[in-house]
Amino acid sequence: MPKPVLQNETPHERLHGSPCDLSLLRVFGCLCYANTITSQRKKFDDRAIPGIFLGFKKHTKGYLFLNLKNHKIEISRNVVFHENTFPYHNTPKTDNSLSLPIPHHYTNNYDELLPSGHAAQLPSVFPHIDTRNNDTASDTSTSTRKSSKTRRIPAYLKDFQTNGVIRYPITNYINYNRLSHTFKHTILSISSNAEPTCYYIASKQPQWVTAMHAELDALQANNTWELTTLPPNKTAIGCRWIYKIKYNSDGSIERYKARLVAKGYNQIEELDYLDTFAPVAKITTPLPSVGHLNNWMLIHGDLHEEVYMKIPPGLTPANKNQVCKLQRSLYGLKQAGRQWYAKLHQFLLSNNYHCSISDNSLFLKHDGNHTTALLIYVDDILITGNDDGEIQHITNLLHSTFRIKNLGNLTYFLGLEVARNSKGIHLSQRKYTLDLLAETGLLDSSPVPTPMVPKQSTTNTVRSLDDTDAASYRRLIGKLIYLTTTRPDITFAVNYLSQFMSAPTTAHQQATGRILRYLKGTPGAGIFLPSTSSIQL
């Protein structure tokens, strides 16, 4: 538009020195006819397709229009416009807005997925057009006969898991957030695997009450806090309960876990905490452990800062004005992981263990031909070695010092499944693979023999993914990279596709789908470490 500050010139004219060319502009919503491709047109086919002009597409020399025959949005360069004719001019209006037809990219597929006789009962997705004032309207209506041909699912949908194809899903009309509290509790009582989101719901279920009592007993036995009055000019941070169901590798419930977490995001740097870094074990560290130790480990870290916390839900103090002065670190605090690692590090060094150069979370002890190794991942400790006496000795020391819990032989750890027999140890990620297939909807897909098509080119002219699909692509590649820990057969394909995480295309997306379909055929494959091999740490 012309601007007064530019002497009634447009910015384009001031920048380029010539008026803007408006000859390509057309009236929005007018009738248009797009010329069909000559090479694809038969003798008696239409030479043009009627449509409605919608606008222009970026980086494309063509017009955007709605095809009135198949109701798809298409692009064409050779278009004839009738700028005084508007096919939807007489469409009834609702809420003072023009109701336009909804583009439907797969109009014939829904009918193929529905049983015969039901598709005709569904309401039309297109608005009713009043043609009483239209000179070309017909006075009589013609009846159509539905074909008796057997409907089949399209072939390209066989690789996807379809939970339900409904043109008008009920979730668009029902808001589950408005359900009454009584009905919500009824639904939660039906599913025994529901994880509570607040203390009020958990306090009504005995398994979670038991888990919270166990957590509070461990905290009080460790002298994690002392009840006191909040000093002036001090602010107590909040806390909350986190509930999690721990599963075994076969999907069965191992235990119900309740954890009290401090709201560390309310802490002030250099006042409530200083350093926060704490190393964790690398997933690539080869440690087929024979023991798995776990308990409330982070609560054993000594806290040097003066931090106050509100009374946890479920704990009744003698004085309502009291708060908890933290003496040891607690989950959720900024420095909790660092303080726990520092204390455990000092404990292991005092027992003649030394830290590995390749992994700061791996501690080793050599005594002649005997070697004992401990791997630390936050509050989980894995222990292995060829000295049974030292393993039992360090386990007893850890139990007496930190009151740890021995979970027995390692079977499941961070998504890794460990199966052992007399011949060796087998490492796999079967549950992780099946969960990944279920998440992507490919649990019922057809498996393929290879993770990648040989000599396949992904640099052809393809469409770039939008921001949402690109984020999903990057997230999927990250999960596949974690899966390569026990699946070296997909390492090359995953590493190749990870090169395009900044600008993925539809070809790369299809390639990830092939990897998942390959995993569908071999979900339990992994790495076997024979007992006769000489693996050295």
N, C-alpha and C positions, 0 to 999 in steps of 0.2 A: 504494500500500500504506500502511496506517496506520503512523505513526511514533511511537515512545515519546516523543520530544522534543516532539511535538505533541499530547500527551495522547491517544494512540491514535487520532488523526484523520489523514485523508489530506491531502496538500497542497492538493488541490482543495477539500476541505470547509473547510479553514482559510482559503483565499483567497476563496471565494465564499459561504461560510456555509451551504451545503447539500450533502448527499452527492452523489457523482457518479452520473449516470444510466447504469446498466449494462444496460439493457433491450435495447440494440441489439447487444450482444456475442453471438456464436455460436461453436459448437465448431468448431475448425479441422479441415478434412478431412472434414466430414460431407457427406452427400448433400443436394442442394438442387435445386429446380426454379425456373427463371426464367421468368416469364410473357413470352410473345412479344408483339410489337407487333400490335395489332388491325388497323391499317391495312395492314400487310404480310402478314397471315395469310389464307390461303385457307380454303375451307370444310372441307376434309379434312386440313388441316395440324395439327400438334401445337400445343396451347395452351400448352405449357410445354417447356422444354429442360432435360434432366438435366445436372447439373454437380457439381463438388466445391468447397466453400467454401474460399477462400484467404485472405480478409481484406478490408481496406478500402483505398481509394485516396484519397490526400490531395486536399483541395479538391474532392471529388466526393461527392454524395449518392447513393451506390450501393454494392453489394456486388461484390467481386472474386471470380470463380469460373472454374473450368476447364470449358469446354464439352466434354462427353464424346462429342459427335457429330463435331465438326470439330477437337477438341483445340486450341482457341484460348482464350486468356485474355480474358474479356469482363467487362463491367460492366452490372449491372441493378439497378433500384430495387425492383421487385416480385418478391420471392423468397420461396419457402416452404421451410423447413428441416426436415430429418429428422435431428435431432442424435444419434440413437442408431444411425444406419446409416452405415457407412463402406465405400465401394466398394473401397478398396484396403487393407482391414484385413488380408487374407490374402496380400498380396503378399510373395514371398520376400525376405528381407533379405540384404544383402551388406555385410561389414565393419561390422556393428552399426549400419547406417544404413538408413533407410527409402528405398526406391527409388521415386520418383514418376515419372509419365510426363513426358516432355520436351515442353513446348509447342512446336508447330511452326507457324509463321505462314503458311507457304506449302507445305502438305503436298501439294497437287496439282500444284505447278509442277515438282517434281523428276521426277515421272513423265512430265511432258510433255517434259522436256528429254532423257530417256533413250530409247534405241531400244526398240521393243516387244519384249518377251521378256526384257529385262534387269531391268526394274524389279521383277519378281516374285522375282528371285533375291537381292535385297538383304535383309539382316536387318532385322527390325522395330526401330524406335526406341523402342517402348513396352515396358515390362516384361511378362513373362508373369504372368498372374493365375491362381493355383491356384483352380479352382472345384469341386474335388471335395467340399468341405464345404458348398457353396452349394446350398440347396434349389432354387434356380431354374435351376441348371446343366442343360444339355441333355446327354443320354447319347449323342447322335449328332452328328457334325460335318457341317456342310453345305459342299459344295464350291462355289466361286465360279468363274465363267467370265470371263476377262479380255476386255474389249471389243476388237473388231478395228478400232475407229475410229482413223484416222490421227492421231497426236499432233503438235501444232504448238507452236512456241515462243510463249508469251504475247506479246501485242502490246506491253505496257508494257516488255518486256525488249529490244525491238529498238533502243532508244536507248542501250544499254549494251554495253560490250565484255566478253564472258564468256570468260575464259581457261579455265575448266573448272568445271563444277558437279558436285561429288562429295559424296555424303552422308557418307562416311567418308574424308577426305583423309589421305594417307600422312604428311603433315607432323605429324599428331598423334601418330604412333607412332615416328618416326625423329628422333633428335637428331643434327644435323650437327656439333655441337661435339665429339662423341665419336669422330669419324673419326680413323684413324691418320694420322701425319704423311706417310707414303708416299703414301696415297691422296689427301690434300689437295694434295700437290705434283703428283700426276698430273692432278687436276682443273684446277689452275692452269695447267699446261703446255698444256692443251687450248685454253683461251681466251687469246688473245694480248692482249686488252684489259683484263686484270685489273690493278688497281692494288694493289701490295703494301701491307701494313699495318705491316711491320716491316723492319728492315735485313737480318735473316737471310734472308728470302724474296727481297728485292731483290738481294742479293749473288749469287744463283744465276742471275740473268737478265742477259745481256750488255747489253741496251738500257738497263737501269737502272744497271748499273755504269758505263757510258759517261756517263750523265746525272750520276751522283754525282761522277765525276772532273771533269767540266766545272764543277760547283759548287765543289768544293774548289780547283780551279785559279783560279777567279775570286776566291775569298775570299783565297787566299794572295797573288795578284798585287796585291790591293788593300791588303795589310798589315792585314787585319781583326783579327788577334790576334798576340800573341807568346807563345811558350812560356816559362813561368817556374814557380817553386815557389810554392805557395799560402802566403801570409803567415799568421801566427797571427791568430786571432780573425776570420778571413775564411771565407766559405762559397762554394763554387763551385756555380753553378746547372747544371742538366743541359741536354741538347740531344737532339734526335731528327731523323730524316729524314721528310720528307713527300713523297709521290709522287703525281703528277697527270699524266694524259694530256690534252694540249691538242688540241682538235678544231677542224677548219675548219667553215665555215658549212654545208657539204654533209654533215657527219658523219664525214668521213675524218680520220685521225690526222695532226695537224700535227707534234708532237714529244712526246718523253717528258721530263718536267720533274721533277727531284729538287731539293729545297730543304732546306737545313739550318736548323732553327728552334731558337732558344733557348727554354727553358722559363721564359718570363717571369713565369709565375704564382708562381714562387718568389722574385721580387724583393721587396724591402722598400721601401715608400714613404719618401721623404726620405733614404734611405740609398743605394739603387741607382738611383733616378730621382726627378724632381720633377714636371715637366709632361709630359702625354702627348697633348694635342690636336693634330691635324693636319688641315687641310681637304682635302676631295676634290672632284672636279668634280661639278657637278650634271648629272643626266642630261638636263635640259631646256636645257642650254647648246647653242645651235645652232652646231655647228662641223663642217661636212662636210670633214674633213681630207683632205689628199693624202698625208700621210706618217705612219707609225706607227713609233715608236722604243721599244725595250724592252731591258732587260738587268737585271742584279742591282743595281737602283738604290738600294735601301734600305741596302746595305752601304757606301755612300759617305758616310753621315752621320757627322759627328765625334761621338765619345762623350766627354763631359766627366766622367762618374762613373767610379769604380773598380769594374769588374764583372769577375768571374772565372767561367769556364765550363769544364766538364769536357771532356776530349778527345773529339772527335766519333767515332762509329763509322766505321771505315774509314781513320782516320788513325793511323799508328803513330809515336809520339814516341821520341826516343832514351832518355829517362828516363820510366819508368812513373809516377813521382810528380809529373810536371809537369802543369800546367793551362794553359788559354788565358786570357791577360789581354786583354780586348777593347779595341781601340783605336778601332774604328769600330762603328757600330750594326749589329745583326744582326736578321734576321727573328725575331719572337717577343718581342723586348725591348719593354718598355712604351713607351719613348721613341723607338723606331726610326723610326716615321713622322714624328714631329715633327722629329727631327734631320735627316732627309733633306730634308724640305720647307724647313727653314731654310737648308740649304746651297744647294739649287737656287734658292731665292728670292733669296739674295744674289748668286748667279752671274748670274741673268737681269737683276737690277737693274743690275749692273755693265756689262751689254751693252745698256743703254738700253731695256730692256723695263719696262713698268709693269703693276701688278696691276689687274685689272678691278674695278670697284665692285660689280657684280652677282654675281661669282663669284671668290673668292680663288684658285682654281686656274687661272684664265684669265689669261694674260699677253699683252699687246699691244705692238706697236712700229709707230709711224707715221713714215713718211718721205715727206713730200709726199703724193702720190696712192697710195703703196704702203703696204700694211698686212700685217703678219705676226703670226700668233696661235699660241700654244702652250697646249694644254690638258693638265693633269696629273691623272692618276688613279692615286694610289699610285706604282707603279713603271712606269707606262705614260705615254708622252708622245705626243700628237697634234699635228701641226704643219701649218699651212696658210697661205695668203696669195697675193697677186698679185705678189710680188717673188721671182722664182726665184733671184736672186743672194743675197738675204738668207736664204732657206730653206736653200740649200746652205752658206752661211757659218755659220749657227747650228748646222746639223747637224754640220759638221766640228768646231766648238768643243765641242759636247756629246760627240762621239766621242773627241776628244783628252783631255778632262777626266775623263769618267766611263766611257769605253770602252763606249758604248752599242751596241746592235745595231739596224740599220735593217731593219725588216720589210717595207719597200716601201709601196705604196699601201694605204690602209685598205680592208679588205673585211669585217672582223668585229671588233666591239668591244663587250664587255659585253652580248652578246645582240643587238646591232644589226648588221644586214647592210647593207652599202653596195655598191650596184651603180651604175656610172657609164658613160655613153656621151656621144656628141657633143651630145645634147639636154639632158642634165642629170644629176642624181644622184637615185637612188631609195633611200630608207631604209625598211627593213622589219625585222620580227622573226619570220621564218617558222620557223626552227628552234626558237626559244623558244615559239612558239605550238603547234607539233607536240609538243614535249616536255610542255607543259602539258596537252594533250589526252590524251596517253598516260598521264600521271600520274593523271588523273581518270577514266580508262577510257572516254573518249568519242571515241577516235580513229576508231572505226567507226560513230559515231552519224550520224543523218540530219540534214543541215544545214537551217537555217531561214532565211528571207529577211531577218528583222529581229532585232536584238539584244534587243528588248523588245516585249512585247505592248502596243499602244496602249490607253491608259486602263485598264491592269491595276491592280487594287487588291491590295496586299499586307498590308492591315490587317484582313482578315477573321478570323474565329475559326479559328485554326490552332494547331498544336502547337509549343511552343518546343523548340529544339534542346538536347540535353544538352551537357555540357561538352566532350566529345570532338568532336562534330559542330560545335559553335560555334567551337572552335579551328580546325578544318579550314576553316570558312567564312571566318574572319578571315584565315587564311593565303592562301586562294584570292583574296580581295578584294585583298590586298596585291600578289599577282602580276599580277592584272588591272590594277591601278593602274600598275604598271611597264609593262604592255603598251600603255597609252594614250599612251605617248610617240610611237609611230608609228601608232596606231590611234585617231584622234579620233572615228571613227564609233561607238565603244563608250564614249566618255567620259561621256555623260549617264547611261547605264544603270549604269555602274560607280560614279559619284559618288552616284547615288540609293541603290544598295544599300549603299554604305559608311556611310550614316547609321544603319544598323541593326546595326552590328558589336558593340554591347554586348549586345543581346538579339535575335539572329536567330531566325527561325521557319522552318518547312518551306516556306512560300511564298517566302521570300527565297532559300532553298537551291535551289528549283526555278527561280527567276529567274536565278541564276548558271549553272545548267545550260543555260538558253536562250542566254545569252551565249556559252558555249563551243560550242554547236551552231551558232551564227552564225559563229563563228571557224572552225569546221570547213569551211564553204563557201568562206571567203576567207582561208586561212592566210598567203598571200604578199602581201596588200594592205599598203600603207604610205603614205608621204609622198613625193611627187616634187617635187624642187627644180629647176625649169628653168634652163638656163644663161643664158637671156635676162633673168631676173629680177634686180632690184637689191636684194639682201639685204645689209643693213649690220649689223655686229656692234655 
